[in-house]
Amino acid sequence: MTTITNPAAPTFQAILLKSHLKLFALGMKNSRMSGKDMLARASAITHVEYKRGQYDLAVADLVAFIKENTRG
């Protein structure tokens, strides 16, 4: 069993956001979060500004962020 002790941790948010951005880029849209909202959250985590449609760049930056901030 896995226990998430801090769901507000930036690494955990980056993992979830990365998956969400991949699905969004494929056309699977969520009614609660727009592409602009997701890119804004990715910007808050990676400290890189993204323009409209730069989902693949945001995913790549999130992957790099996750690798830098995880053990293993």
ZIGIMO-V148313 format. One record per pair of residues at least 6 apart in sequence whose C-alpha atoms are under 8 Angstrom apart, sorted by the first residue. I is the first residue (numbers start at 1). J is the second residue. If there is no record, write none. Layout:
BEGIN
i=[I:I]
j=[J:J]
END
This chain:
BEGIN
i=[7:10:11:11:11:11:14:14:14:14:14:15:15:15:17:17:18:18:18:18:21:21:21:21:21:22:22:22:23:24:24:25:25:35:35:36:39:39:39:39:39:39:40:40:42:42:42:43:43:43:45:46:46:46:50]
j=[13:45:65:66:69:70:42:45:62:65:66:62:63:66:38:42:58:59:62:63:38:55:56:58:59:55:56:59:29:30:35:55:56:52:53:52:50:51:52:54:55:58:49:50:48:58:62:49:50:58:62:61:62:65:58]
END
